[in-house]
């Protein structure tokens, strides 16, 4: 399946994806990946910096789901697909190069592997607030105010 321009935009803007895998004994595992980015028109990627559990899960079951959501406007996408892991070689080097191009400052030696996800299905994630008449602008104002209030210096 090919990523739409809007899917690419959301992933490139947000950079944080939540990757769901399944443990070898069948339990769900959800892990945030701050290096989530677009690999090409049909793939996403992320770096394994501190993800031994995710990589181990992929080794036993390569099926994953990646959710990327803009928390301000409450919209995003869920991507289902199959993951492959590279610890060296061309795929690893290309992943490192993409991370650098997109502003990552993570030292290369911290990247244990590059995980590439071939997207087989994708669907929009949209807050139910839109069903009640909310607009992207009204949600942005609400959530920007909320996050700003969480990070105001104590008086």
Backbone bond lengths (Angstrom), bond angles and torsions (degrees), N, CA, C in turn:
res aa  C-N    CA-C-N  psi(-1)  N-CA   C-N-CA  omega(-1)  CA-C   N-CA-C  phi
1 X - - - 1.442 - - 1.513 109.20 -
2 X 1.294 116.28 142.56 1.463 120.82 -177.31 1.528 110.54 -96.77
3 X 1.326 115.71 135.21 1.454 120.99 176.91 1.526 109.74 -69.12
4 X 1.325 115.79 136.39 1.464 119.55 176.50 1.526 109.35 -78.37
5 X 1.326 117.14 163.75 1.468 118.70 175.84 1.537 112.31 -56.50
6 X 1.336 117.99 -37.70 1.462 119.29 -179.67 1.529 111.25 -69.55
7 X 1.320 117.61 -38.14 1.472 120.05 175.92 1.525 110.18 -59.78
8 X 1.304 116.34 -46.75 1.472 121.17 179.00 1.527 110.41 -59.56
9 X 1.329 116.51 -44.76 1.466 121.51 -179.46 1.526 110.97 -58.79
10 X 1.332 116.50 -49.62 1.466 120.09 -177.58 1.525 110.66 -61.04
11 X 1.317 117.54 -46.19 1.467 120.43 -179.07 1.529 110.40 -63.62
12 X 1.327 117.12 -45.18 1.463 119.97 -178.49 1.536 112.03 -66.72
13 X 1.319 117.29 -34.56 1.464 120.42 179.22 1.524 111.94 -74.95
14 X 1.305 117.80 -42.06 1.465 120.88 -171.34 1.523 113.70 -81.66
15 X 1.315 118.19 -42.02 1.471 123.43 177.66 1.520 115.09 67.59
16 X 1.313 118.78 -10.73 1.457 121.83 -179.76 1.517 109.06 -112.75
17 X 1.325 115.47 118.07 1.449 120.69 176.20 1.515 109.34 -118.42
18 X 1.302 116.83 147.95 1.452 121.98 174.82 1.518 106.73 -104.54
19 X 1.327 115.85 117.06 1.467 121.99 -173.55 1.524 109.46 -102.55
20 X 1.319 115.53 122.54 1.462 121.65 177.56 1.524 109.27 -101.47
21 X 1.329 114.68 128.45 1.465 122.32 174.57 1.519 107.43 -130.17
22 X 1.339 115.07 177.68 1.465 120.83 177.93 1.520 107.69 -123.62
23 X 1.335 116.19 131.43 1.460 120.87 179.57 1.524 109.78 -69.34
24 X 1.333 117.35 160.50 1.465 119.34 179.17 1.532 113.83 -56.05
25 X 1.335 117.27 -26.84 1.472 118.92 178.11 1.531 112.62 -94.76
26 X 1.344 116.76 13.80 1.459 121.00 170.68 1.518 116.35 90.67
27 X 1.312 119.27 6.94 1.462 121.18 179.06 1.527 110.45 -87.86
28 X 1.341 117.03 146.44 1.466 119.84 178.20 1.519 110.95 -73.17
29 X 1.321 115.30 149.89 1.461 121.82 176.20 1.525 107.68 -138.38
30 X 1.318 116.62 127.39 1.459 121.74 179.47 1.522 107.96 -122.72
31 X 1.333 116.47 129.21 1.456 119.95 -175.28 1.527 110.57 -140.57
32 X 1.341 117.73 129.94 1.464 120.25 177.39 1.528 110.86 -73.74
33 X 1.314 116.25 140.49 1.465 122.64 179.15 1.526 108.36 -128.34
34 X 1.335 116.06 105.63 1.457 121.57 -177.73 1.512 114.85 -77.09
35 X 1.328 116.87 2.06 1.471 120.77 178.17 1.526 111.39 -110.48
36 X 1.324 117.38 14.18 1.464 120.59 -179.50 1.523 109.55 -61.19
37 X 1.333 115.32 130.31 1.460 119.74 179.35 1.524 109.78 -154.59
38 X 1.310 115.43 175.62 1.466 122.10 178.54 1.526 108.58 -84.98
39 X 1.318 116.85 130.01 1.468 123.33 175.42 1.522 108.92 -87.80
40 X 1.355 115.57 -51.02 1.463 122.69 176.06 1.522 107.74 -162.35
41 X 1.331 118.22 -164.77 1.466 121.70 -175.33 1.524 114.47 -65.18
42 X 1.333 118.04 -14.91 1.465 120.76 -176.41 1.528 114.05 -127.22
43 X 1.331 116.68 4.89 1.465 120.44 -174.79 1.530 112.29 -139.96
44 X 1.326 115.05 147.43 1.455 122.92 167.40 1.525 107.17 -110.51
45 X 1.316 116.94 168.92 1.466 120.55 175.63 1.513 109.91 -148.79
46 X 1.323 115.20 161.81 1.454 121.91 168.20 1.512 107.74 -151.76
47 X 1.336 115.01 160.20 1.459 120.74 179.28 1.522 109.40 -94.64
48 X 1.319 115.29 140.04 1.462 121.43 171.17 1.523 106.46 -86.78
49 X 1.328 115.35 99.31 1.461 121.31 177.68 1.527 109.01 -101.74
50 X 1.315 115.32 -43.77 1.467 121.63 178.81 1.526 107.88 -145.10
51 X 1.326 115.92 53.01 1.458 121.60 -172.18 1.527 113.87 -126.09
52 X 1.323 118.78 44.32 1.468 117.91 -176.82 1.528 113.01 -61.28
53 X 1.336 117.15 -34.68 1.462 119.89 179.21 1.512 112.01 -67.14
54 X 1.324 116.88 -43.56 1.466 120.75 179.23 1.521 110.39 -61.67
55 X 1.325 117.24 -46.30 1.466 121.23 -178.94 1.530 110.80 -64.90
56 X 1.327 116.97 -40.37 1.468 120.71 176.99 1.527 110.50 -62.30
57 X 1.308 117.23 -42.11 1.463 120.90 178.87 1.523 111.27 -63.38
58 X 1.324 116.80 -41.70 1.469 120.95 179.46 1.528 110.47 -63.48
59 X 1.329 116.89 -35.14 1.467 120.01 178.96 1.526 111.65 -61.50
60 X 1.331 117.00 -33.29 1.467 118.98 -179.40 1.530 112.27 -94.67
61 X 1.342 117.39 -21.95 1.466 121.05 178.58 1.524 107.28 -155.41
62 X 1.332 117.99 105.22 1.467 120.60 -174.23 1.527 115.08 -77.30
63 X 1.333 118.44 -0.01 1.461 120.50 179.25 1.519 110.17 -76.02
64 X 1.326 115.96 128.02 1.460 121.57 -178.54 1.527 110.05 -136.31
65 X 1.326 114.13 163.75 1.455 120.87 167.90 1.512 106.82 -130.63
66 X 1.330 115.87 136.01 1.457 122.30 178.55 1.521 107.23 -119.85
67 X 1.331 116.53 123.84 1.464 121.53 175.86 1.522 108.49 -108.84
68 X 1.334 115.31 129.38 1.460 121.76 176.43 1.521 106.44 -128.25
69 X 1.343 115.66 120.22 1.463 120.63 -175.19 1.521 109.73 -133.49
70 X 1.309 116.11 136.75 1.453 121.76 170.93 1.525 106.19 -79.80
71 X 1.347 118.52 110.62 1.463 119.90 -174.70 1.528 113.71 -72.23
72 X 1.311 117.16 -13.15 1.465 120.54 -179.46 1.526 110.84 -82.51
73 X 1.320 117.75 -47.49 1.473 120.28 179.83 1.524 112.45 -98.47
74 X 1.331 116.29 -0.60 1.468 122.10 174.21 1.532 112.97 57.39
75 X 1.327 114.87 47.23 1.461 121.81 175.61 1.516 108.69 -139.80
76 X 1.318 115.42 150.83 1.448 120.11 177.15 1.507 110.81 -179.36
77 X 1.334 115.23 -152.07 1.464 120.55 -176.01 1.518 110.76 -144.52
78 X 1.323 114.16 152.00 1.457 121.76 168.87 1.523 106.15 -112.55
79 X 1.323 115.00 131.21 1.458 122.27 -178.29 1.519 108.50 -118.31
80 X 1.311 116.87 126.50 1.462 121.08 174.69 1.520 107.94 -107.24
81 X 1.337 115.48 144.70 1.450 117.70 179.18 1.507 113.48 -178.52
82 X 1.320 113.87 -167.83 1.466 121.54 -179.48 1.515 108.97 -117.89
83 X 1.328 114.32 134.84 1.457 120.59 -174.96 1.519 111.53 -104.49
84 X 1.329 114.65 145.49 1.460 121.99 170.10 1.524 107.37 -126.33
85 X 1.326 115.45 151.05 1.462 121.63 -175.23 1.525 108.89 -120.34
86 X 1.331 116.35 131.09 1.470 121.45 176.62 1.524 109.00 -122.09
87 X 1.329 115.74 128.60 1.465 120.67 178.23 1.531 111.85 -104.91
88 X 1.327 116.99 -6.68 1.456 122.65 176.90 1.529 107.69 -164.86
89 X 1.327 115.56 178.58 1.454 120.04 175.78 1.513 114.02 86.19
90 X 1.334 114.37 -168.19 1.457 121.93 -172.88 1.530 113.34 -60.52
91 X 1.340 117.17 -45.44 1.466 120.38 -179.29 1.528 110.21 -63.15
92 X 1.324 117.72 -42.70 1.458 121.83 178.66 1.532 110.30 -61.93
93 X 1.321 117.09 -47.95 1.466 121.08 -178.19 1.524 111.60 -64.05
94 X 1.328 116.92 -39.69 1.469 119.62 178.17 1.522 110.11 -64.80
95 X 1.328 117.28 -40.05 1.455 120.66 177.92 1.518 112.04 -61.55
96 X 1.330 116.79 -44.49 1.463 121.08 177.37 1.534 109.91 -59.96
97 X 1.326 116.79 -43.63 1.468 121.11 179.95 1.532 111.13 -62.62
98 X 1.343 117.62 -42.47 1.464 120.72 178.86 1.530 110.76 -63.57
99 X 1.319 116.68 -41.46 1.464 119.60 177.98 1.525 110.75 -59.60
100 X 1.320 116.86 -44.37 1.472 121.09 -179.88 1.533 110.66 -64.31
101 X 1.342 116.40 -45.14 1.468 120.75 179.25 1.520 111.47 -57.10
102 X 1.334 116.26 -32.49 1.459 121.02 -174.62 1.517 112.67 -99.27
103 X 1.336 116.48 16.67 1.446 120.47 169.47 1.517 117.62 93.33
104 X 1.318 118.92 5.59 1.460 119.80 179.37 1.520 110.45 -66.01
105 X 1.325 115.38 136.58 1.460 120.90 177.14 1.533 110.98 -111.38
106 X 1.319 116.77 9.49 1.458 120.27 178.28 1.524 108.99 -63.61
107 X 1.333 117.45 127.02 1.467 118.99 178.42 1.539 110.99 -59.67
108 X 1.310 115.13 137.14 1.467 121.75 -177.88 1.526 111.86 -50.94
109 X 1.330 117.47 -40.68 1.466 119.99 -176.44 1.533 112.85 -66.26
110 X 1.321 117.80 -15.23 1.466 120.50 176.76 1.523 112.25 -82.87
111 X 1.327 117.29 -17.26 1.472 121.05 -178.75 1.524 108.23 -84.16
112 X 1.329 115.42 109.98 1.470 120.79 -178.96 1.521 112.27 -81.38
113 X 1.336 115.70 -33.96 1.458 119.46 178.30 1.519 109.57 -160.64
114 X 1.314 114.44 165.82 1.458 122.62 174.30 1.520 106.61 -113.74
115 X 1.330 115.63 128.33 1.464 121.15 179.75 1.522 107.61 -107.73
116 X 1.325 116.46 123.60 1.464 122.63 178.74 1.521 107.79 -111.94
117 X 1.327 115.94 130.41 1.455 122.07 -178.04 1.522 109.53 -112.20
118 X 1.328 116.00 116.41 1.464 120.67 173.41 1.520 107.41 -79.24
119 X 1.339 116.08 119.38 1.457 121.20 -176.12 1.527 109.52 -80.10
120 X 1.333 115.47 124.58 1.463 121.09 178.45 1.525 111.89 -107.53
121 X 1.346 116.06 -19.62 1.460 120.51 -179.48 1.524 107.97 -159.13
122 X 1.306 116.71 147.68 1.465 121.10 177.39 1.517 109.06 -147.32
123 X 1.331 114.94 149.73 1.461 120.49 178.28 1.515 109.11 -146.90
124 X 1.318 115.06 150.77 1.462 120.41 178.57 1.522 110.25 -72.22
125 X 1.323 115.52 144.69 1.468 123.17 170.21 1.526 105.85 -113.06
126 X 1.322 116.31 119.97 1.461 121.34 -175.65 1.524 108.73 -135.73
127 X 1.321 116.29 130.02 1.457 121.61 179.72 1.529 111.08 -59.36
128 X 1.333 117.03 141.10 1.464 119.86 173.75 1.532 112.75 -63.15
129 X 1.325 117.51 -13.74 1.474 119.71 177.46 1.528 110.97 -58.62
130 X 1.318 117.12 -30.33 1.471 120.30 178.27 1.528 111.21 -66.15
131 X 1.334 116.62 -29.91 1.469 120.56 177.65 1.522 111.63 -66.24
132 X 1.327 116.59 -22.99 1.461 121.63 -178.65 1.523 111.78 -98.69
133 X 1.337 116.55 13.89 1.454 120.40 175.06 1.517 116.25 96.42
134 X 1.307 117.86 0.76 1.463 119.50 177.76 1.526 109.27 -63.82
135 X 1.327 114.95 151.75 1.462 121.20 175.19 1.525 108.28 -113.48
136 X 1.317 116.23 164.22 1.459 119.95 176.62 1.527 109.70 -58.80
137 X 1.325 116.86 -37.25 1.462 120.71 -179.18 1.524 111.37 -66.79
138 X 1.344 117.65 -43.10 1.466 119.53 -178.61 1.529 110.83 -69.54
139 X 1.321 117.34 -37.85 1.466 119.87 177.39 1.527 110.59 -67.82
140 X 1.321 116.68 -40.46 1.468 119.51 178.77 1.525 110.07 -60.82
141 X 1.317 117.80 -45.04 1.466 120.63 -179.96 1.529 110.21 -61.30
142 X 1.316 116.62 -44.28 1.467 120.82 -178.85 1.527 111.76 -62.30
143 X 1.339 116.03 -49.46 1.462 119.43 -174.31 1.521 112.75 -77.60
144 X 1.322 118.67 -30.40 1.468 119.68 173.85 1.524 109.96 -64.14
145 X 1.325 116.89 -41.09 1.460 120.89 177.37 1.533 110.12 -64.34
146 X 1.305 116.42 -43.06 1.470 120.52 179.44 1.527 111.25 -59.60
147 X 1.338 117.50 -50.99 1.459 120.54 -178.18 1.536 111.55 -66.45
148 X 1.331 116.90 -36.38 1.456 119.59 177.05 1.519 110.52 -63.69
149 X 1.338 117.42 -38.46 1.471 119.87 179.86 1.528 111.35 -66.99
150 X 1.312 117.63 -29.19 1.463 120.87 178.73 1.531 112.16 -71.50
151 X 1.325 116.01 -24.51 1.455 120.55 -173.37 1.520 114.43 -115.14
152 X 1.326 116.30 16.22 1.459 119.48 175.66 1.525 109.06 -74.57
153 X 1.323 117.36 141.37 1.465 119.26 177.59 1.533 110.81 -63.12
154 X 1.309 115.77 144.57 1.462 120.34 177.61 1.518 109.51 -66.28
155 X 1.301 115.95 141.26 1.482 119.58 -179.05 1.496 110.67 -97.41
